[in-house]
Amino acid sequence: MRLLFSLAILLFAGLASSASAQNLTGVFGPVVDADDHALEYRVGAILAAGDDEAEWGQRLHYERALSGSFRLRGIIATRETPSREIDYDYARIEAVWQITPDERAYQTGMRFEARTRGDGRPEEIRANWLNQWALPDDWRIRAHLMNTLQVAQRTNDELQFQGRFELSRNLPDRGVRLGLHSYVDFGDTGKLRAFKGSEAEIGPFVEFGVGEDVTVYLGTLHGLTGSSDDNQLRLFVERSF
């Protein structure tokens, strides 16, 4: 019953949500391993209706832990534009701080980000509050509350709020994790949104290991409102060192 209730909350959040085109974000956890050292490649496509071609986006990550509580990550992303199949989108640096001790079922932490973008688009800073609950039978819930402030080439002077949610279960005998993701845009301090005018994306995913050092994520996202991007395919491949 508790898991069904959590799933209902996740779905409700997705109905009030928004996510951007070529969504290559994930619902990351607050836990930092002192040995974290990895390179990750992500690619996603929005499958357009009719005869239109798919719209592609790509990201490359490099991350490394400084301790059992702090981790740094650098990201560079590309997007498809009307004039170029591969165009610079943004670069970002992130710092994760795990607050709670490793042994707790509930974990919380913070992630701080700074992003610069091309084509004169706004540069941003962001603070993310990360939460994770380990439940019986290898179930897991993650929930983020995120806020973003534009700091250069501003198009919005307000503080913008977003959220991300995950419900998943690890199947250790099969070596896979199955779950559901939802991505949320609550609007800004000038106009917090509920349902009207919002977008919504939600979808399933599967995550599994290939050998000892490679993790593969496959998932889809589907729009739940008319203004949402629909039918997105996503592939993430991470190599640990």
N, C-alpha and C positions, 0 to 999 in steps of 0.2 A: 504494500500500500504506500509506503514511504517513497519508493522509487517511482511509482505511478504518479504520485503527487508532484515529485520533482520534474518528471517529464512534462506534466501539464504546465508547470511554471515555465519551462524551457520553450514550449510551443507558444504560450501566450506572449513571451518576450519577443519571439520571432515575428509575431503578427504586428508588433509595434515597431519594427526595426527597419534599418536601412543598411546597405553596404554598397561599396563603390564598384565601378566597372573593373573587370579583370581582378576579382578579389583573390589575392594570394596570401591573405593573412591567415593566422591560425589561432587556436585557443590554447595559448601556452600556459604552463604551470609556473608556480613560484619557487619550486624546488631547484636548488643549484647543487650539482655534484662537483666536488673539488677537482675531479679529473676531466670535466667537460672540455672538449676540444674537437670541433667539428666543422665541416664544410657542407653546405646544403644548397641544392638547386631546386627551384620551383618553377613550374610552368602551368598556365591556365588558359582556357579558351571559353569565350561566350559563343555558343552555337546559335547564330541568328536564324530567324525563320525565313522561309522562302528560298530564293536563290542567292541571298547574301552570304559572303564568306564569314568564317569564324573570326573573332577578334582576339588576338593573343597578347599575353603578358608574361614576363619572366622576371625572376629574382635570383640573386646569388648572395649567400650568407657566409660569413666566417665568424665563429664564436670561440671564446676561450674563457675559462673560469680563472679568476684571480685568487679565489679561496673557496671554502665550502659555503660561503654566503653571497659572494659577488661574482657576476659574470658580465663580460662585455661582448657585444656583437656589432659587426659592421654589415651593411646591406647596400647593394646597388640594384636598381630595378629598371627594366625597359618596358615599353608599351608599344602597341601598334597604333599609328595615326593615319589619317587619310593620305598623307604624303609619303610615309615610310612604314615598312613592315616592322622594323626594329628602331625605336627612338628612345633616347634617354628619358626616364620618368623621374626618378629621385634617388638620392643617397641618404642613408640614415645611420646614426650610431645609437646604440641602446645600452643601458646598464640595468641589470636585474639585481635586486637586493632581497634575499630570503630572510624574513624576520623570525619565523618560528623554528624551533628545533626539529631536526629530521624525524624523530621518532613519533611525532604527533600525527593523528589521523586528519586533523584540520591544519592546513598550511596556508600561510598568507605572506605576501611580500609586495614589493613595489617595482615597477619598471619605468625608467625615465628615458625619453627619446628626444632627439633633435633631428629634423629632416629638412633638407634643401631640395628644391625641385627646379626643373627646367622650364623654359618658355615663359619666364616672368610670373610663374604661379607662386602663391604664398609659401613662405617658409614657416615651419611650425615647431613648437615644442609641446611635449605631451607627458602627463603623469598617469600611470595606470595602477590601479589597486587590484592585485591578483589574489584569488581565493581558490582553494582546492580541498575537496572532501573525499577521503577514502572510505568507502562503504563496504559492508559485508559482501561476500561472493564476488569480489574483484570488480565491483562497480565503482565509478568515479564521477564526481560532479566538479566542474570548473565554472567560475563566474568572474568576469572582469567588469570594473567600472573605470571608464577612461575619460579623460578630459583633454582637450586640445586648444591651444591658443596660437593664432597666427601672429608672427613677429616681424615679417617683412612682406612687402607687396600685398598688404592686407586686402581681402575682399569681405571680411567679417571681423568686426571688433569684439564680438561676444565670445564667451567661453563655451566651447562645443562639447557635448557629452555623448559618449557611445558606450556600448556594452557588448560582450561576447559571452556565449554560454555553450557548455558541452555536457552531454550525458553519454557515458561510454562504459563498456565492460571488457575487461581483459579475459581472453580465453587461453590460459597458459598451455593447456594440452594441445592446442592447435597453433600456438605461437602468433596469435593475431589479437588485435583490439578492434571492436566494432562500436560505432557510436553515431551521435547526431550533433551537429553544430548549428548555432544560430548567431547572426551578426546584427547588431542593433545600432541605430542612430536615434538618440532621444531629442535631437535638436540642440538649440543653444539657449543661453540665459535670456535672450530676447523673446524666444518662442519655443518652449518645450512642447514636443509633439506627443500625441497619444496614438490615434489611428489615422485621422484625416491627413492626407498629404505625405504620409510616411511610406517608406519602402520596406520590403521584408525579404530576407533570404534565409533559407534553412535547407539542410541536406545531410545525407548519410556519408559516412566514411569508413574505410578499413585501413588499418595500419599493421605492418608486419615486418619482420626482420629477414634479411637476406645474408646468410652467413653471420659472422660475429660483429661486423662493424658497419653494416648498411641497414638503414631503416627506410621503408617505402610507405608513403601515404597515398591513397587513391580516394577521391571523393567527388561529389557533385553538390551544387547549390541550385536552388530553385526559388524563383520569385513568388511571393504570396500576395502581391498587390500589382496593380497595373503599371506602376512606375519603377518596378524592380527589374533588374537584369535577370533573365531566366536561363535555365539550362547551361550552367557553367560546369566544365570539367576541370579537375585539378589533379596535378601529380607533383608530389614532393619527394625528393631523394636526399637522404642525409648520410654522410660518411664520417664516422668517428675515428679519431686517431689515438 
